[in-house]
């Protein structure tokens, strides 16, 4: 059973302003509504994926109506014939603000090969703990959705750089799209990958999977791919597929459109792929009480974690004893919030955290990053990492929605 493969009828919008069509992942800038308000102004009344997703910054606002609008908008765009489709892959290059180019290939994973639970031995696994409470609201959207738009980034561990990197040969062909992303997202170019190019890619993919199996010594439990970003969206796809499979016991599961989920595959060893820490902020609490509660976790030889509370700042020396600092801090904050007022959020970027932590009754924690070479061994040896352990790049570098795929029929 192949874990990653081509997308059946991958849909590309036609005759739209791509700069307005593509918007960033829905779980970004959750504490910065001004970002999404600017997106609304940029998009205006033009066709855009903004009308097909539910940015989490607005999750508490008119939820039922927003979900109905998303479902209606998807049907209308399909009825208008906005998309052209083909079976295959899309090779993509994302030029980031620093000039580096992140290579990827858009295809589908078979959800039968994916499991997000911590004890999983599936070929495709989560990198971090899945917050199950976040899945049901997303399922409400996906259950009635005609289309799938993905911000999931899947990772392979290809030290030889032979799987994705060789696809650069496709650049001799005209691109499917080539444009600047809004809001400082850099530049995005995509090329169709079908025919002989797709066959060469799949040969390289098979060789990679065989290397991973040989290295780990067990074909039934080898980790082949890890979900680098968008795990909650992929977990939602998995649960919706399991629901549909249970409702249709007479059907061959391979015929269900929901069995497959669209993702972009990238190589964890790419020089352009950077792991950034995801910082923590606690709002609506007493900073002094929280910092006092963290004192027992500190030691002189601990790992430094800077905190900001209004005009004040300082450093915690967390005693981690082999654990990641994020794991120690996350556990402590969870326990504190069980008995004290406050709300925690996850923030990308030091500047954003410093700005938000300047508010009253707020404490921000700046966490160090992790070595991306530790990712696959960490999952293989110890299971999933703490939730929101790392971010693949800055917030503006997250995947933008662009390609679509039909996941249900009327």
C-alpha positions in Angstrom: 0.0 0.0 0.0 1.6 3.3 -1.1 1.5 6.0 1.5 2.1 8.9 -0.8 1.0 9.1 -4.4 -0.5 11.2 -7.2 -3.7 13.2 -6.7 -6.7 12.1 -8.8 -8.2 15.2 -10.5 -6.1 17.8 -8.8 -7.8 21.2 -9.4 -6.1 24.4 -10.4 -8.2 27.7 -10.6 -8.3 29.4 -13.9 -8.7 33.1 -14.8 -8.3 34.3 -11.3 -5.9 36.8 -9.7 -3.6 34.3 -8.0 -2.4 36.9 -5.6 -5.9 37.2 -4.2 -6.8 33.5 -4.6 -4.1 32.1 -2.3 -4.3 32.8 1.4 -2.2 31.5 4.3 -3.1 28.5 6.5 -6.2 29.0 8.7 -4.3 28.4 12.0 -1.9 31.3 11.6 -2.1 34.7 13.2 -4.8 33.5 15.6 -4.0 36.4 18.0 -3.7 39.0 15.2 -7.1 39.7 13.7 -5.6 42.7 12.0 -3.7 40.4 9.7 -6.9 38.6 8.5 -8.8 42.0 8.2 -6.1 43.1 5.8 -6.5 39.9 3.9 -10.2 40.6 3.5 -9.4 44.1 2.2 -6.9 42.7 -0.3 -9.3 40.0 -1.6 -12.4 42.2 -1.8 -15.0 40.4 -4.0 -12.5 38.4 -6.0 -12.5 34.6 -6.1 -10.3 33.5 -3.2 -9.7 30.6 -0.9 -10.5 33.0 1.9 -14.2 32.2 1.1 -13.5 28.4 1.4 -11.7 28.2 4.7 -12.4 29.2 8.3 -9.6 31.2 9.8 -9.3 30.2 13.4 -9.0 33.8 14.6 -12.8 34.0 13.9 -13.8 30.6 15.3 -16.1 32.0 17.9 -18.0 34.3 15.4 -21.1 33.2 13.6 -19.8 29.7 13.3 -22.8 28.0 11.8 -23.4 30.7 9.2 -19.7 30.7 8.2 -19.6 27.0 7.7 -22.8 27.1 5.6 -21.2 29.9 3.5 -18.1 27.8 3.0 -20.1 24.9 1.7 -22.2 27.1 -0.6 -19.1 28.9 -2.0 -17.5 25.6 -2.9 -20.6 24.4 -4.8 -20.8 27.7 -6.6 -17.2 27.7 -7.8 -17.6 24.1 -9.0 -20.8 25.0 -10.8 -19.1 27.9 -12.5 -16.3 25.7 -13.8 -13.6 27.7 -12.1 -11.1 24.8 -12.1 -9.3 22.7 -14.6 -8.1 19.3 -13.4 -5.6 16.5 -14.1 -4.3 13.4 -12.5 -0.7 13.8 -11.3 1.4 15.9 -9.0 2.4 19.6 -8.8 6.1 20.4 -8.3 6.3 23.7 -6.3 9.1 26.1 -5.5 8.5 28.6 -2.7 10.9 31.5 -2.7 11.1 32.9 0.9 11.9 36.4 2.0 15.6 35.6 2.5 15.9 34.4 -1.1 16.1 30.6 -0.3 13.9 28.3 -2.3 11.8 25.5 -0.6 11.0 22.7 -2.9 7.9 20.4 -2.6 5.6 18.2 -4.5 1.8 18.2 -4.1 0.1 14.8 -4.1 -2.1 12.7 -1.8 -1.6 10.3 1.1 -3.7 7.2 1.7 -5.3 7.8 5.1 -5.2 4.1 5.8 -1.4 4.6 6.2 -1.7 7.5 8.6 -2.4 7.5 12.4 -2.0 10.5 14.7 -2.1 8.6 18.0 1.1 8.8 20.1 1.6 5.0 20.1 1.2 4.7 16.3 3.5 2.5 14.2 1.9 3.7 10.9 4.0 4.8 7.9 2.7 8.3 8.3 2.6 9.8 11.8 2.1 13.1 13.6 5.1 14.9 14.8 3.4 16.4 17.8 0.6 15.6 20.2 -2.8 16.1 18.6 -5.3 18.1 20.7 -8.4 16.0 20.0 -10.7 18.8 21.1 -9.6 20.7 18.0 -10.9 18.0 15.6 -14.7 18.1 16.0 -15.1 21.8 14.9 -13.0 21.1 11.8 -15.0 18.0 11.1 -18.1 20.2 10.9 -16.5 22.0 8.0 -15.2 19.0 6.2 -18.3 16.8 6.5 -20.3 19.1 4.1 -17.4 20.3 2.0 -17.2 19.5 -1.7 -13.6 20.5 -1.9 -10.4 20.0 0.0 -7.8 22.8 0.2 -4.7 21.8 2.1 -2.0 23.5 4.1 -0.5 20.2 5.2 3.2 19.9 4.9 4.5 16.3 4.9 8.1 15.5 5.5 10.4 12.8 4.2 13.9 12.2 5.7 15.9 12.0 2.4 19.6 12.6 3.4 20.6 11.8 -0.2 18.3 14.5 -1.6 17.3 12.4 -4.5 13.5 12.4 -4.3 12.2 15.9 -4.6 15.3 17.8 -5.6 15.6 16.0 -9.0 12.2 17.5 -10.0 13.9 20.8 -10.8 14.1 19.5 -14.4 10.5 20.4 -14.7 11.4 24.1 -14.7 12.1 23.9 -18.4 8.3 23.6 -18.9 5.8 26.5 -18.7 4.5 26.8 -15.1 0.9 26.2 -13.9 1.2 29.4 -11.8 3.9 31.9 -11.0 3.1 34.8 -8.7 3.9 36.8 -5.5 2.0 35.7 -2.4 0.1 38.4 -0.4 1.2 39.7 3.0 4.9 39.0 2.7 4.6 35.3 1.8 7.3 35.4 -0.8 6.9 33.9 -4.3 5.2 30.7 -5.5 5.7 28.7 -8.7 4.2 25.4 -9.6 4.7 23.0 -12.5 2.7 20.0 -13.7 4.3 16.7 -12.9 2.9 13.9 -15.0 4.0 11.2 -17.4 7.8 10.2 -17.4 8.6 12.9 -14.8 6.0 11.4 -12.4 7.3 7.9 -13.0 10.9 8.9 -12.2 9.7 10.6 -9.1 7.8 7.5 -8.0 10.9 5.3 -8.6 13.0 7.6 -6.4 10.2 7.6 -3.8 10.2 3.8 -3.8 14.0 3.7 -3.3 13.6 6.2 -0.4 10.9 4.1 1.3 13.0 1.0 0.9 16.0 2.8 2.5 13.8 3.9 5.5 12.5 0.4 6.0 16.0 -1.2 5.8 17.3 1.4 8.3 14.5 0.7 10.8 14.4 -3.0 10.2 10.7 -3.6 10.1 8.5 -3.0 7.1 5.3 -3.2 9.2 6.3 -0.4 11.6 8.7 1.8 9.7 8.2 5.6 9.8 8.3 6.8 6.3 6.7 10.3 6.5 6.1 12.7 9.3 3.5 15.5 9.3 5.5 18.7 9.7 2.5 21.1 9.6 -1.3 20.8 9.5 -1.6 17.7 11.6 -5.0 18.7 13.0 -6.3 19.2 9.5 -5.0 15.8 8.5 -6.4 14.2 11.7 -9.8 15.7 10.7 -9.5 14.2 7.3 -8.8 10.8 8.9 -11.8 10.9 11.2 -14.1 12.0 8.4 -12.9 9.1 6.2 -13.4 6.6 9.1 -17.0 8.0 9.5 -17.8 7.6 5.8 -16.2 4.1 5.7 -18.4 3.0 8.6 -21.5 4.4 6.9 -20.8 2.5 3.7 -19.7 -1.0 4.7 -20.7 -2.4 1.4 -18.4 -0.1 -0.6 -14.8 -0.8 -1.4 -12.9 1.9 0.7 -10.6 2.5 -2.2 -13.5 4.1 -4.1 -14.2 6.7 -1.4 -12.8 10.1 -2.4 -12.4 10.8 1.3 -9.8 8.1 1.7 -7.1 10.3 0.3 -5.9 13.7 1.6 -3.9 16.3 -0.4 -0.5 17.3 1.1 2.7 18.9 0.0 5.8 16.7 0.5 9.1 18.3 1.5 12.5 17.1 2.5 13.4 17.7 6.1 17.1 18.0 5.0 16.4 20.9 2.6 18.6 23.9 3.4 15.6 26.1 2.9 13.5 24.3 5.5 14.1 25.9 8.9 12.6 24.9 12.2 11.4 27.9 14.2 10.3 27.7 17.8 6.7 28.3 18.6 6.4 30.6 21.7 3.8 30.6 24.4 1.7 33.4 25.8 -0.7 33.4 28.7 -3.4 36.1 28.7 -5.8 37.1 31.4 -3.6 36.0 34.3 -1.5 37.4 37.1 2.1 37.4 35.8 3.7 37.3 39.3 1.6 34.3 40.4 2.5 32.4 37.2 6.2 33.1 37.4 6.2 32.1 41.1 4.6 28.8 40.1 7.4 28.1 37.7 10.3 28.7 40.1 10.4 25.0 41.3 11.2 24.0 37.8 14.4 26.1 37.6 18.0 25.3 38.3 21.3 27.2 37.9 22.4 24.9 35.0 19.0 25.0 33.4 18.1 26.0 29.8 17.4 29.7 29.5 13.9 30.7 28.5 13.1 34.5 28.4 9.8 35.8 29.7 8.1 39.2 29.0 5.3 40.7 31.0 4.4 44.2 30.1 7.4 46.5 30.6 9.2 43.8 32.6 11.3 40.8 31.4 13.6 38.2 32.8 14.9 34.7 32.3 13.9 31.3 33.6 16.6 28.6 33.8 14.4 25.5 33.2 15.7 22.2 34.5 14.9 19.9 31.6 16.8 16.7 32.5 16.9 15.5 28.9 13.5 16.8 27.9 12.9 19.6 25.4 12.3 23.0 27.2 9.0 23.3 25.4 7.8 20.0 27.0 8.7 21.2 30.5 7.1 24.6 30.0 4.0 23.3 28.3 3.3 20.8 31.0 3.8 23.4 33.7 1.5 25.9 32.0 -1.2 23.3 31.5 -1.1 22.4 35.2 -1.2 26.1 36.2 -4.2 26.9 34.0 -6.2 24.1 35.6 -6.4 26.1 38.8 -5.8 29.7 37.7 -7.5 32.1 35.3 -5.8 32.6 31.9 -5.8 31.6 28.3 -2.8 30.2 26.5 -1.9 30.8 22.8 0.9 29.8 20.5 2.8 32.6 18.8 5.2 32.6 15.8 8.0 35.1 15.9 9.8 37.1 18.6 8.4 40.4 17.5 4.8 39.3 17.5 5.3 37.8 21.0 6.9 40.9 22.4 4.1 43.1 21.1 1.4 40.8 22.5 3.1 40.4 25.9 3.1 44.1 26.4 -0.6 43.9 27.3 -1.8 43.9 30.9 -2.2 40.6 32.7 -0.1 38.8 30.1 3.1 36.8 30.1 5.0 35.7 27.0 7.7 33.0 26.9 10.4 32.9 24.2 11.4 29.3 23.5 14.6 28.0 21.9 14.4 26.0 18.7 15.2 22.3 18.1 17.6 20.7 15.6 15.5 19.4 12.7 17.8 16.4 12.4 16.4 15.1 15.7 12.8 15.0 14.3 12.6 11.5 12.8 14.7 9.7 15.4 12.7 11.5 18.1 9.4 10.2 16.7 10.8 6.7 16.1 12.3 6.4 19.6 9.9 8.3 21.8 6.6 8.9 19.9 5.1 12.3 19.2 6.6 15.6 20.5 4.7 18.0 22.7 2.0 20.0 20.8 3.3 23.1 19.0 7.0 22.1 19.5 8.2 23.8 16.3 7.2 25.7 13.3 8.6 25.1 9.8 9.7 28.6 9.1 8.1 31.9 10.1 4.4 32.4 10.2 4.5 34.2 6.7 6.3 31.1 5.3 3.4 28.6 6.0 1.7 27.0 3.1 -0.9 29.0 1.3 -4.1 27.4 0.0 -4.1 27.0 -3.8 -4.7 23.6 -5.3 -8.0 21.9 -4.6 -9.5 18.4 -4.8 -13.0 17.2 -4.8 -13.7 15.0 -1.7 -17.4 14.3 -2.0 -20.2 14.3 -4.6 -23.7 15.4 -4.4 
